[in-house]
Amino acid sequence: MIEIRGVHKSFGSLEVLRDISLSLPAGSVTVILGPSGSGKSTLLRCVNHLEKVNRGTVRVDGELIGYRQDGDKLHELPERLVLKQRANIGFVFQTFNLFPHMTARQNVDEARGPRDSRELLERVGLADKADSYPRQLSGGQQQRVAIARALALDPKLVLFDEPTSALDPELVGEVLDVMRDLAEAGTTMVVVTHEIGFAREVADTVVFLDGGRIVEQGPPTEVLDNPRHERTRAFLSKVLV
Amino acid sequence: MSLLSSARAPVQSPRSDELTIVPARHPWRWVAAAAVLVLVAQFVHGLATNPGWDWSTFAGYFFEESVMRALLITLELTLAGAVLGFAGGILLAPMRLSKNPVLTSVSWTFIWVFRSVPLIVQLLFWANLGYLYDKLQLGIPFGPGFVQFETSSLVSAFGAALLGLALHEAAYAAEIVRAGILSVDQRQMEAAAALGIPRLRQFRRIVLPQAMRAILPNAANELVNLLKSTSVVYVLAIGELFYQVQVIYGRNGRVVPLLLVATVWYVILTAVLSILQHYTERHFGKGYRR
């Protein structure tokens, strides 16, 4: 269960997130849509405290992320404890960010999680590439290794930040297939993406973000097929050419 | 265009896939190579025939015992200078990159000072430390001391040489290490942080191995530089290679062959370092070759 309450975030004078509140039940898949600059990635990065919020709270299974509450004050946790909390939150980057000096298996092992790297690589269909270095893999394969690495810690929640945006079109499918499998297995996921087809098929909730605010949210049949707001309609008409 | 070409084509032109391809000729390459080879031959001929090189004296001193002892001291100074220097560099570089303004400025100032002072000047300063502070003591800062040393007994000529080389080297090594750390993609640290990898392990397992690729060529350069810089400590009358050949030619007047003894040893040691560099770079380059 992820509980985001009243999150504000600004970079200097630029307000990126304004009063974001979301409640995501365990096992659910949430897709965040929105034009570039709408704050999607920043919201995702606030969830695992890669960015510090200016106001508001993020809780995963009731645990406050990045802070300790003391009366009416939130004390930022020392980095050591934040790093520990992140073990519960997997993160998949747009640019994969595999460690280039380690093989696929070593990348997964580096997380030092409870899960077996061989089994995880098999799950993303790359058992035969365990000893390959990232350079020797295609973008789609690299992203699948990155997903296996994020799963190594057996996280309660996996965040995907535009996981297919850096891929050649014919490689997008293999990554989405792996994500679909994860969703069916009951993994709690938050996905920032422009893949409307994936959202329609897999998401329980679609959230549309614009200008750092949630414009609307609901099941894909509502938000994607019968959007209530003009802004959502305009965005979808451009994405769904 | 098609009309023109068909008009020009001979009646029995061979099929396109039957034509033989003749690579372009490069006659000037042969001319340039020949000219350079003549110059090289002249140089080698001069080495062999000019009696001034005095190869028999060179051979007599190349493995001479005092030269061997001096070579050992040169190696000791290089090795100790490199180890202490890079240990200092590995400490100073993260300090310079830290968010703590005090650490940053101390590191910056250290690098500034020790890069500014010529090595030879610094060595003479350390050798004359006793003039500045005749006693050194360990104790509470600004408070009472526990142990006390005579400066001249603590800082020998060799100690002064080592101190000078190490501090000089640390300033350069710090910048080399810093360049290496900066060359690592910021997103690598972010990926490590997202996996909850502790800070020290991030540095040791993720940042440093990748930084090594940028560090190694510069570090090897610096090591070769250090090897040759050890010749500067002759000003402190330490019997390293350059000092020793000076002593010998001061006795027998055979300047050129003895300078050649030192030169050839420096060349050989540099060659050994270059071979080590090749294999170390190959080790840290894994994952970057297809």
Interface residues (C-beta under 8 A of the other chain):
Chain A: N48 L50 E79 R80 L83 K84 Q85 R86 A87 I89 G90 F91 F93 T95 N97 L98 F99 P100 H101 M102 T103 E110 A111 R112 Y133 P134 R135 Q136 R149 A150 L153
Chain B: D185 R187 Q188 E190 A191 A192 A193 A194 L195 G196 I197 P198 R199 R205 I206 P209 Q210 F284 K286 G287 Y288 R289 R290
